[in-house]
Amino acid sequence: MHKIISISLLLFILGSVTGFAQVKAEAVLVTKDTLKSNDIDPLTPAKAAFYSAVLPGLGQAYNKKYWKIPLVYGAMGTSLYFYIDNNKKYHQYRDAYKRRLEGYTDDDFSYLDEKRLIAGQKFYQRNRDLSALMTLAFYALNIIDANVDAALIQFNVDENLSVKPVIYPNDVTLKTNIGLTFNYTF
């Protein structure tokens, strides 16, 4: 009988000790991960560049840089305006020169001789071509900006990373030294 009571008492003590240990272990092992994981998508810059190629400014909207869209359309619109204006003036000078060669003298440019009409054609043709080149340059710049901006969004610019210029005195020579400190805080 003593054996049964001592075995049951031993099992009761072991059961209660292991029961308390399980409750205590669950409460202690709760931890949280404080580091945020930023997923990097390598196709994001290509998407932004594609969107800007399809419709200028759409890549900037994809990158959520909405303030750049008026700049894109302002630059391209201005260069297109100058292209259209110079093209119109080029055709006016060219038509006046052709009419002058046909023998007509009653046009808007009757006060100019033939050399001035040729010079005006060359001037406005050159400006028209430069305006077309600027339109294409702004279009390409729009695509490049969307691509680079999408690539730079993925970089870590946390406050734990810093570069600071430092001016400190040299203890031996008593001159000031200039340097950079690179800090990374864990």
Z-matrix of the N, CA and C atoms (Angstrom, degrees):
N
C 1 1.423
C 2 1.522 1 110.98
N 3 1.335 2 114.35 1 -40.03
C 4 1.455 3 117.83 2 178.47
C 5 1.523 4 110.79 3 -63.44
N 6 1.343 5 115.30 4 -31.57
C 7 1.461 6 118.51 5 178.77
C 8 1.524 7 110.72 6 -65.93
N 9 1.275 8 118.41 7 -41.55
C 10 1.462 9 121.87 8 -178.02
C 11 1.524 10 109.52 9 -67.58
N 12 1.327 11 116.83 10 -42.89
C 13 1.461 12 119.93 11 -179.42
C 14 1.531 13 109.65 12 -67.16
N 15 1.314 14 118.42 13 -42.96
C 16 1.445 15 119.49 14 -179.46
C 17 1.530 16 111.59 15 -67.79
N 18 1.336 17 118.45 16 -35.96
C 19 1.475 18 120.66 17 177.68
C 20 1.524 19 109.67 18 -68.44
N 21 1.335 20 117.22 19 -42.93
C 22 1.467 21 119.71 20 179.83
C 23 1.526 22 110.52 21 -66.97
N 24 1.340 23 117.95 22 -36.48
C 25 1.452 24 120.93 23 177.44
C 26 1.535 25 110.52 24 -66.87
N 27 1.315 26 116.59 25 -40.58
C 28 1.452 27 121.46 26 178.05
C 29 1.530 28 111.10 27 -63.79
N 30 1.327 29 117.57 28 -43.08
C 31 1.468 30 121.24 29 177.81
C 32 1.529 31 111.37 30 -65.90
N 33 1.338 32 116.38 31 -37.30
C 34 1.461 33 119.96 32 178.27
C 35 1.525 34 110.95 33 -64.72
N 36 1.312 35 118.85 34 -42.16
C 37 1.467 36 123.32 35 -179.41
C 38 1.532 37 109.92 36 -67.77
N 39 1.337 38 116.92 37 -45.33
C 40 1.471 39 119.75 38 178.99
C 41 1.530 40 111.28 39 -63.93
N 42 1.321 41 117.19 40 -39.86
C 43 1.464 42 120.63 41 179.60
C 44 1.509 43 112.43 42 -65.21
N 45 1.318 44 117.37 43 -40.98
C 46 1.458 45 119.83 44 -179.22
C 47 1.526 46 111.55 45 -72.11
N 48 1.333 47 117.36 46 -35.05
C 49 1.460 48 120.17 47 178.56
C 50 1.528 49 110.32 48 -67.64
N 51 1.319 50 117.13 49 -44.77
C 52 1.465 51 119.19 50 178.75
C 53 1.519 52 111.06 51 -68.15
N 54 1.291 53 119.58 52 -31.40
C 55 1.468 54 122.29 53 176.45
C 56 1.504 55 111.56 54 -64.72
N 57 1.352 56 117.41 55 -43.17
C 58 1.465 57 120.39 56 177.78
C 59 1.527 58 111.19 57 -67.72
N 60 1.315 59 117.01 58 -36.69
C 61 1.457 60 120.95 59 -178.95
C 62 1.520 61 111.02 60 -65.69
N 63 1.326 62 117.74 61 -36.90
C 64 1.464 63 120.32 62 179.76
C 65 1.520 64 111.15 63 -67.79
N 66 1.297 65 117.45 64 -40.24
C 67 1.459 66 120.41 65 179.77
C 68 1.521 67 110.08 66 -66.60
N 69 1.295 68 117.33 67 -41.63
C 70 1.448 69 122.02 68 -178.21
C 71 1.539 70 111.29 69 -68.00
N 72 1.320 71 118.17 70 -39.29
C 73 1.462 72 122.13 71 -179.27
C 74 1.525 73 111.47 72 -65.64
N 75 1.327 74 118.15 73 -36.48
C 76 1.460 75 120.52 74 179.79
C 77 1.515 76 111.28 75 -67.64
N 78 1.301 77 117.86 76 -37.11
C 79 1.460 78 121.13 77 -178.48
C 80 1.524 79 111.41 78 -72.23
N 81 1.290 80 118.97 79 -30.79
C 82 1.461 81 122.06 80 -175.86
C 83 1.524 82 111.68 81 -82.16
N 84 1.303 83 119.66 82 -32.52
C 85 1.453 84 122.98 83 -171.23
C 86 1.529 85 114.25 84 -84.87
N 87 1.310 86 119.25 85 13.53
C 88 1.463 87 121.70 86 179.08
C 89 1.527 88 108.50 87 -85.88
N 90 1.341 89 116.43 88 114.30
C 91 1.461 90 122.04 89 177.04
C 92 1.519 91 108.90 90 -132.86
N 93 1.306 92 114.85 91 157.10
C 94 1.461 93 120.32 92 179.08
C 95 1.519 94 108.94 93 -120.01
N 96 1.313 95 115.64 94 146.31
C 97 1.457 96 121.45 95 176.80
C 98 1.526 97 107.70 96 -86.33
N 99 1.307 98 117.20 97 118.15
C 100 1.461 99 121.05 98 -176.86
C 101 1.523 100 113.07 99 -92.42
N 102 1.307 101 118.41 100 -11.21
C 103 1.463 102 120.89 101 179.34
C 104 1.512 103 110.24 102 -86.18
N 105 1.322 104 116.19 103 132.99
C 106 1.455 105 120.50 104 176.40
C 107 1.519 106 108.81 105 -91.64
N 108 1.293 107 115.36 106 137.91
C 109 1.455 108 120.38 107 178.65
C 110 1.521 109 108.82 108 -100.52
N 111 1.321 110 116.49 109 118.42
C 112 1.456 111 121.03 110 176.74
C 113 1.514 112 108.66 111 -95.80
N 114 1.312 113 115.53 112 117.58
C 115 1.457 114 119.51 113 178.50
C 116 1.520 115 109.01 114 -77.81
N 117 1.319 116 116.30 115 132.35
C 118 1.458 117 121.78 116 179.76
C 119 1.514 118 108.34 117 -103.06
N 120 1.324 119 115.25 118 124.10
C 121 1.454 120 121.47 119 178.22
C 122 1.527 121 107.91 120 -105.64
N 123 1.332 122 118.47 121 109.71
C 124 1.464 123 119.35 122 -176.58
C 125 1.526 124 113.59 123 -69.72
N 126 1.317 125 118.45 124 -14.37
C 127 1.460 126 120.38 125 -178.95
C 128 1.524 127 112.77 126 -88.96
N 129 1.318 128 118.85 127 -6.78
C 130 1.459 129 121.16 128 -178.23
C 131 1.530 130 112.34 129 -60.05
N 132 1.331 131 120.87 130 -46.30
C 133 1.472 132 118.83 131 177.82
C 134 1.528 133 113.02 132 -61.86
N 135 1.318 134 117.03 133 -36.73
C 136 1.469 135 119.42 134 178.98
C 137 1.525 136 110.91 135 -67.18
N 138 1.323 137 116.96 136 -38.55
C 139 1.471 138 120.19 137 177.70
C 140 1.522 139 110.36 138 -63.24
N 141 1.323 140 116.39 139 -46.22
C 142 1.462 141 120.13 140 -179.24
C 143 1.524 142 110.93 141 -61.79
N 144 1.328 143 117.53 142 -41.56
C 145 1.464 144 120.73 143 178.94
C 146 1.527 145 110.49 144 -65.97
N 147 1.326 146 117.23 145 -39.79
C 148 1.466 147 120.57 146 179.04
C 149 1.521 148 110.59 147 -64.26
N 150 1.329 149 116.35 148 -44.48
C 151 1.466 150 119.66 149 179.71
C 152 1.524 151 111.22 150 -62.42
N 153 1.337 152 117.42 151 -39.28
C 154 1.463 153 119.92 152 178.62
C 155 1.524 154 111.73 153 -70.55
N 156 1.323 155 116.80 154 -28.94
C 157 1.465 156 119.29 155 177.67
C 158 1.525 157 110.62 156 -72.22
N 159 1.325 158 116.49 157 -36.24
C 160 1.469 159 120.12 158 179.95
C 161 1.518 160 110.47 159 -70.44
N 162 1.326 161 116.42 160 -49.88
C 163 1.466 162 121.35 161 179.61
C 164 1.522 163 107.62 162 -139.42
N 165 1.327 164 118.10 163 115.39
C 166 1.470 165 119.38 164 -178.61
C 167 1.528 166 110.94 165 -56.62
N 168 1.323 167 115.13 166 132.79
C 169 1.458 168 121.22 167 -179.01
C 170 1.511 169 113.69 168 96.77
N 171 1.332 170 117.52 169 -17.95
C 172 1.462 171 120.09 170 -178.86
C 173 1.525 172 111.16 171 -71.13
N 174 1.309 173 118.02 172 -32.30
C 175 1.463 174 121.06 173 176.06
C 176 1.526 175 111.22 174 -67.21
N 177 1.335 176 117.04 175 -35.92
C 178 1.452 177 120.23 176 176.78
C 179 1.529 178 110.26 177 -67.95
N 180 1.324 179 117.13 178 -36.35
C 181 1.462 180 120.29 179 175.98
C 182 1.529 181 110.43 180 -67.53
N 183 1.324 182 117.88 181 -37.05
C 184 1.465 183 121.89 182 177.02
C 185 1.528 184 110.80 183 -63.40
N 186 1.330 185 116.95 184 -35.37
C 187 1.461 186 121.66 185 178.36
C 188 1.528 187 112.54 186 -83.29
N 189 1.321 188 116.57 187 -1.03
C 190 1.462 189 123.50 188 -178.36
C 191 1.531 190 112.12 189 62.58
N 192 1.312 191 116.22 190 35.50
C 193 1.463 192 123.16 191 173.78
C 194 1.532 193 107.30 192 -110.08
N 195 1.321 194 115.06 193 68.62
C 196 1.457 195 120.73 194 -172.31
C 197 1.528 196 112.85 195 -66.66
N 198 1.317 197 118.29 196 -24.66
C 199 1.450 198 120.93 197 -178.49
C 200 1.523 199 112.18 198 -69.29
N 201 1.328 200 118.27 199 -16.13
C 202 1.461 201 121.10 200 179.93
C 203 1.533 202 112.71 201 -83.44
N 204 1.318 203 117.41 202 -18.69
C 205 1.468 204 120.48 203 -176.17
C 206 1.530 205 111.48 204 -62.11
N 207 1.351 206 120.52 205 -46.41
C 208 1.471 207 117.96 206 176.84
C 209 1.526 208 113.34 207 -62.63
N 210 1.335 209 116.99 208 -30.98
C 211 1.467 210 119.13 209 177.44
C 212 1.521 211 111.23 210 -66.40
N 213 1.332 212 116.54 211 -40.75
C 214 1.468 213 121.09 212 179.01
C 215 1.521 214 109.94 213 -62.65
N 216 1.338 215 116.35 214 -49.49
C 217 1.463 216 119.08 215 -177.89
C 218 1.524 217 111.86 216 -71.81
N 219 1.327 218 118.08 217 -30.50
C 220 1.463 219 120.19 218 176.24
C 221 1.517 220 111.68 219 -66.15
N 222 1.330 221 116.78 220 -44.56
C 223 1.469 222 120.56 221 -179.57
C 224 1.526 223 110.92 222 -66.61
N 225 1.329 224 115.92 223 -47.84
C 226 1.464 225 118.14 224 -179.09
C 227 1.525 226 111.82 225 -69.08
N 228 1.323 227 117.07 226 -37.08
C 229 1.462 228 120.78 227 179.29
C 230 1.516 229 112.32 228 -66.33
N 231 1.325 230 116.56 229 -39.97
C 232 1.467 231 120.15 230 178.79
C 233 1.523 232 111.18 231 -65.14
N 234 1.320 233 116.33 232 -44.91
C 235 1.463 234 117.88 233 -179.90
C 236 1.532 235 111.03 234 -68.36
N 237 1.333 236 117.96 235 -33.70
C 238 1.470 237 119.71 236 174.96
C 239 1.527 238 111.66 237 -67.45
N 240 1.322 239 116.84 238 -37.42
C 241 1.460 240 120.27 239 177.05
C 242 1.525 241 110.40 240 -60.52
N 243 1.341 242 116.62 241 -46.56
C 244 1.460 243 119.53 242 -179.95
C 245 1.523 244 111.59 243 -67.45
N 246 1.330 245 117.97 244 -32.10
C 247 1.462 246 120.53 245 175.61
C 248 1.534 247 110.04 246 -63.02
N 249 1.308 248 116.44 247 -48.51
C 250 1.480 249 120.64 248 -178.20
C 251 1.521 250 110.39 249 -64.94
N 252 1.337 251 117.92 250 -42.58
C 253 1.461 252 121.37 251 -178.92
C 254 1.524 253 111.28 252 -65.21
N 255 1.338 254 117.14 253 -46.02
C 256 1.467 255 119.78 254 179.37
C 257 1.520 256 111.74 255 -67.33
N 258 1.319 257 117.35 256 -34.73
C 259 1.461 258 120.33 257 177.07
C 260 1.531 259 110.52 258 -64.74
N 261 1.328 260 116.71 259 -41.22
C 262 1.464 261 120.69 260 179.08
C 263 1.528 262 110.62 261 -63.86
N 264 1.326 263 117.28 262 -44.26
C 265 1.467 264 120.47 263 -179.65
C 266 1.534 265 111.20 264 -69.16
N 267 1.337 266 116.78 265 -35.35
C 268 1.461 267 119.81 266 176.07
C 269 1.527 268 110.43 267 -60.69
N 270 1.317 269 116.56 268 -45.80
C 271 1.481 270 119.79 269 179.80
C 272 1.531 271 111.41 270 -66.67
N 273 1.330 272 117.81 271 -33.21
C 274 1.471 273 119.34 272 176.81
C 275 1.528 274 110.39 273 -64.10
N 276 1.327 275 117.20 274 -46.06
C 277 1.467 276 120.37 275 179.36
C 278 1.527 277 110.78 276 -66.78
N 279 1.324 278 118.02 277 -38.85
C 280 1.454 279 121.03 278 -179.66
C 281 1.533 280 110.73 279 -66.79
N 282 1.344 281 116.46 280 -43.28
C 283 1.468 282 119.62 281 178.84
C 284 1.526 283 111.47 282 -65.92
N 285 1.333 284 116.45 283 -37.74
C 286 1.469 285 119.63 284 177.86
C 287 1.531 286 110.35 285 -65.46
N 288 1.332 287 116.83 286 -39.93
C 289 1.463 288 120.26 287 178.07
C 290 1.527 289 111.06 288 -65.61
N 291 1.332 290 117.49 289 -41.80
C 292 1.472 291 120.60 290 178.21
C 293 1.524 292 111.38 291 -64.30
N 294 1.334 293 116.36 292 -39.88
C 295 1.467 294 119.42 293 178.53
C 296 1.536 295 110.44 294 -66.79
N 297 1.332 296 115.15 295 -35.31
C 298 1.459 297 119.06 296 178.77
C 299 1.525 298 110.24 297 -65.67
N 300 1.352 299 117.14 298 -38.57
C 301 1.461 300 120.43 299 177.99
C 302 1.529 301 111.61 300 -68.29
N 303 1.323 302 117.64 301 -28.83
C 304 1.462 303 121.49 302 178.83
C 305 1.524 304 111.90 303 -79.77
N 306 1.333 305 117.16 304 -11.70
C 307 1.462 306 119.51 305 175.47
C 308 1.512 307 113.80 306 110.67
N 309 1.306 308 119.29 307 -3.78
C 310 1.466 309 120.99 308 178.40
C 311 1.520 310 109.72 309 -81.51
N 312 1.313 311 117.12 310 139.78
C 313 1.466 312 120.95 311 179.30
C 314 1.520 313 112.42 312 -123.44
N 315 1.293 314 118.05 313 -3.05
C 316 1.470 315 120.53 314 -177.98
C 317 1.539 316 110.63 315 -98.22
N 318 1.305 317 116.12 316 79.28
C 319 1.459 318 120.58 317 176.82
C 320 1.526 319 108.98 318 -134.34
N 321 1.325 320 116.68 319 -176.62
C 322 1.465 321 121.00 320 -177.92
C 323 1.529 322 112.45 321 -70.27
N 324 1.336 323 116.62 322 -19.88
C 325 1.454 324 120.62 323 -176.57
C 326 1.530 325 111.55 324 -111.29
N 327 1.317 326 116.98 325 36.51
C 328 1.464 327 120.41 326 -178.23
C 329 1.537 328 111.54 327 -69.38
N 330 1.318 329 117.76 328 -20.33
C 331 1.458 330 121.38 329 179.17
C 332 1.537 331 113.20 330 -79.46
N 333 1.362 332 117.71 331 -7.91
C 334 1.462 333 121.99 332 -179.96
C 335 1.520 334 110.44 333 -103.45
N 336 1.324 335 116.26 334 142.65
C 337 1.461 336 119.40 335 174.63
C 338 1.529 337 108.85 336 -84.55
N 339 1.350 338 116.18 337 179.35
C 340 1.472 339 120.92 338 -174.08
C 341 1.532 340 111.58 339 -66.66
N 342 1.327 341 117.69 340 -35.98
C 343 1.468 342 119.51 341 179.22
C 344 1.524 343 111.28 342 -63.73
N 345 1.308 344 116.78 343 -38.70
C 346 1.468 345 120.58 344 179.00
C 347 1.525 346 110.79 345 -70.01
N 348 1.298 347 118.41 346 -33.69
C 349 1.467 348 121.09 347 176.39
C 350 1.534 349 110.59 348 -67.08
N 351 1.325 350 116.85 349 -39.47
C 352 1.468 351 120.50 350 177.18
C 353 1.528 352 110.22 351 -67.35
N 354 1.332 353 116.91 352 -41.66
C 355 1.470 354 120.34 353 178.60
C 356 1.526 355 110.96 354 -64.38
N 357 1.319 356 117.83 355 -38.61
C 358 1.463 357 121.87 356 177.41
C 359 1.524 358 111.17 357 -64.86
N 360 1.331 359 116.47 358 -40.48
C 361 1.474 360 119.86 359 176.80
C 362 1.522 361 110.67 360 -60.50
N 363 1.325 362 116.78 361 -47.90
C 364 1.471 363 120.86 362 -179.13
C 365 1.530 364 111.35 363 -62.27
N 366 1.335 365 116.00 364 -41.51
C 367 1.459 366 120.42 365 -179.10
C 368 1.529 367 111.54 366 -62.31
N 369 1.326 368 115.94 367 -50.29
C 370 1.468 369 119.02 368 -177.30
C 371 1.527 370 112.15 369 -73.56
N 372 1.317 371 117.84 370 -28.96
C 373 1.465 372 119.87 371 175.21
C 374 1.531 373 109.92 372 -67.15
N 375 1.315 374 117.35 373 -42.25
C 376 1.472 375 120.98 374 178.31
C 377 1.534 376 110.46 375 -63.68
N 378 1.332 377 117.26 376 -45.35
C 379 1.460 378 120.57 377 179.29
C 380 1.528 379 111.66 378 -65.28
N 381 1.319 380 117.00 379 -35.48
C 382 1.467 381 120.69 380 177.36
C 383 1.530 382 110.25 381 -64.60
N 384 1.314 383 115.76 382 -44.31
C 385 1.466 384 119.24 383 179.90
C 386 1.528 385 111.83 384 -66.09
N 387 1.332 386 117.05 385 -38.91
C 388 1.458 387 120.06 386 176.56
C 389 1.531 388 111.48 387 -64.88
N 390 1.321 389 116.39 388 -37.40
C 391 1.464 390 120.00 389 178.32
C 392 1.526 391 110.73 390 -66.43
N 393 1.323 392 117.12 391 -38.84
C 394 1.469 393 119.87 392 176.67
C 395 1.520 394 110.25 393 -65.43
N 396 1.319 395 116.90 394 -39.93
C 397 1.464 396 120.67 395 177.81
C 398 1.529 397 111.11 396 -64.75
N 399 1.317 398 117.15 397 -39.02
C 400 1.468 399 120.54 398 177.87
C 401 1.530 400 111.14 399 -67.22
N 402 1.317 401 117.31 400 -36.54
C 403 1.469 402 119.89 401 176.76
C 404 1.522 403 110.26 402 -62.07
N 405 1.320 404 116.93 403 -45.41
C 406 1.468 405 120.40 404 177.76
C 407 1.527 406 111.58 405 -65.38
N 408 1.330 407 117.19 406 -36.19
C 409 1.467 408 120.47 407 178.69
C 410 1.528 409 110.80 408 -66.30
N 411 1.326 410 117.36 409 -41.21
C 412 1.469 411 119.65 410 178.16
C 413 1.528 412 111.15 411 -68.60
N 414 1.315 413 117.13 412 -33.58
C 415 1.464 414 120.87 413 176.34
C 416 1.533 415 110.30 414 -64.35
N 417 1.337 416 116.28 415 -45.87
C 418 1.467 417 120.07 416 178.15
C 419 1.523 418 110.97 417 -66.19
N 420 1.329 419 117.70 418 -39.37
C 421 1.457 420 121.47 419 178.33
C 422 1.527 421 111.21 420 -63.17
N 423 1.319 422 116.99 421 -35.47
C 424 1.457 423 122.18 422 175.92
C 425 1.525 424 110.60 423 -61.19
N 426 1.320 425 117.60 424 -44.08
C 427 1.465 426 122.08 425 -179.91
C 428 1.527 427 110.31 426 -67.80
N 429 1.321 428 116.69 427 -44.64
C 430 1.470 429 120.68 428 -179.61
C 431 1.522 430 110.60 429 -64.01
N 432 1.329 431 117.23 430 -40.86
C 433 1.463 432 120.59 431 179.60
C 434 1.525 433 111.46 432 -62.38
N 435 1.322 434 117.10 433 -43.15
C 436 1.466 435 120.17 434 179.30
C 437 1.521 436 110.86 435 -64.19
N 438 1.319 437 117.04 436 -40.35
C 439 1.462 438 121.17 437 -179.57
C 440 1.521 439 111.33 438 -65.94
N 441 1.318 440 117.24 439 -49.05
C 442 1.466 441 121.50 440 -177.79
C 443 1.527 442 110.69 441 -66.41
N 444 1.314 443 116.75 442 -40.48
C 445 1.456 444 120.00 443 -179.59
C 446 1.525 445 111.12 444 -64.46
N 447 1.325 446 117.08 445 -40.36
C 448 1.465 447 120.37 446 177.93
C 449 1.529 448 110.98 447 -66.42
N 450 1.322 449 117.49 448 -34.86
C 451 1.465 450 120.02 449 178.29
C 452 1.521 451 111.06 450 -71.32
N 453 1.333 452 117.42 451 -37.22
C 454 1.458 453 120.15 452 -177.59
C 455 1.523 454 113.14 453 -76.78
N 456 1.318 455 117.96 454 -20.07
C 457 1.467 456 120.40 455 177.72
C 458 1.522 457 110.17 456 -62.58
N 459 1.312 458 117.73 457 -30.70
C 460 1.454 459 121.97 458 -174.27
C 461 1.522 460 113.39 459 -81.10
N 462 1.333 461 118.84 460 -7.20
C 463 1.455 462 120.28 461 -179.28
C 464 1.517 463 111.12 462 -78.36
N 465 1.329 464 115.69 463 149.16
C 466 1.449 465 122.44 464 179.13
C 467 1.523 466 108.71 465 -80.46
N 468 1.316 467 116.07 466 115.90
C 469 1.455 468 121.65 467 177.15
C 470 1.528 469 109.07 468 -120.64
N 471 1.317 470 115.45 469 44.59
C 472 1.445 471 122.57 470 -178.53
C 473 1.529 472 109.60 471 -70.67
N 474 1.330 473 116.96 472 157.24
C 475 1.454 474 120.86 473 178.62
C 476 1.521 475 112.31 474 -70.90
N 477 1.323 476 117.24 475 -14.17
C 478 1.458 477 120.11 476 177.86
C 479 1.526 478 111.62 477 -71.04
N 480 1.313 479 117.24 478 -18.99
C 481 1.461 480 122.21 479 176.05
C 482 1.521 481 108.16 480 -99.14
N 483 1.329 482 117.33 481 127.11
C 484 1.455 483 118.30 482 -179.94
C 485 1.528 484 110.67 483 -153.18
N 486 1.323 485 114.11 484 150.74
C 487 1.457 486 122.91 485 172.31
C 488 1.516 487 105.53 486 -128.93
N 489 1.322 488 116.01 487 121.47
C 490 1.457 489 119.98 488 -176.97
C 491 1.522 490 110.02 489 -128.80
N 492 1.338 491 117.31 490 134.66
C 493 1.461 492 118.81 491 173.63
C 494 1.534 493 109.31 492 -75.08
N 495 1.314 494 115.91 493 142.72
C 496 1.460 495 120.91 494 -176.99
C 497 1.529 496 108.66 495 -132.74
N 498 1.317 497 115.77 496 135.29
C 499 1.467 498 122.06 497 172.39
C 500 1.525 499 106.56 498 -115.47
N 501 1.321 500 116.95 499 121.68
C 502 1.459 501 120.45 500 -177.74
C 503 1.529 502 109.15 501 -139.40
N 504 1.333 503 116.78 502 148.70
C 505 1.474 504 119.48 503 -179.03
C 506 1.523 505 111.29 504 -80.38
N 507 1.326 506 115.52 505 144.19
C 508 1.459 507 121.45 506 174.18
C 509 1.525 508 107.75 507 -85.18
N 510 1.315 509 116.79 508 126.88
C 511 1.470 510 120.67 509 -175.42
C 512 1.521 511 112.70 510 -70.06
N 513 1.310 512 118.08 511 -26.26
C 514 1.475 513 120.61 512 -176.13
C 515 1.520 514 111.18 513 -85.05
N 516 1.323 515 117.67 514 -51.85
C 517 1.461 516 121.00 515 -174.82
C 518 1.525 517 113.02 516 -95.04
N 519 1.319 518 118.28 517 -9.15
C 520 1.466 519 124.48 518 -178.89
C 521 1.528 520 112.64 519 61.16
N 522 1.327 521 117.34 520 24.45
C 523 1.457 522 122.14 521 174.05
C 524 1.521 523 108.10 522 -99.97
N 525 1.322 524 115.67 523 159.13
C 526 1.468 525 119.03 524 178.91
C 527 1.521 526 109.69 525 -86.78
N 528 1.287 527 115.64 526 137.83
C 529 1.463 528 122.63 527 176.42
C 530 1.519 529 108.76 528 -108.24
N 531 1.310 530 114.90 529 147.43
C 532 1.457 531 121.40 530 178.17
C 533 1.516 532 107.45 531 -118.13
N 534 1.320 533 116.48 532 136.75
C 535 1.459 534 119.89 533 -179.83
C 536 1.505 535 111.65 534 -157.77
N 537 1.313 536 115.49 535 175.39
C 538 1.459 537 122.85 536 176.71
C 539 1.516 538 108.57 537 -116.91
N 540 1.321 539 115.88 538 141.11
C 541 1.457 540 119.74 539 174.43
C 542 1.518 541 108.44 540 -113.90
N 543 1.304 542 115.76 541 132.64
C 544 1.451 543 122.19 542 175.96
C 545 1.523 544 107.15 543 -105.21
N 546 1.323 545 116.06 544 119.76
C 547 1.465 546 120.24 545 -177.17
C 548 1.513 547 110.61 546 -118.91
N 549 1.307 548 114.51 547 138.50
C 550 1.457 549 121.04 548 171.00
C 551 1.520 550 107.36 549 -136.00
N 552 1.302 551 116.84 550 117.84
C 553 1.452 552 121.82 551 -177.87
C 554 1.517 553 108.92 552 -99.42
N 555 1.313 554 116.59 553 129.15
C 556 1.474 555 121.37 554 179.27
C 557 1.501 556 110.50 555 -86.56
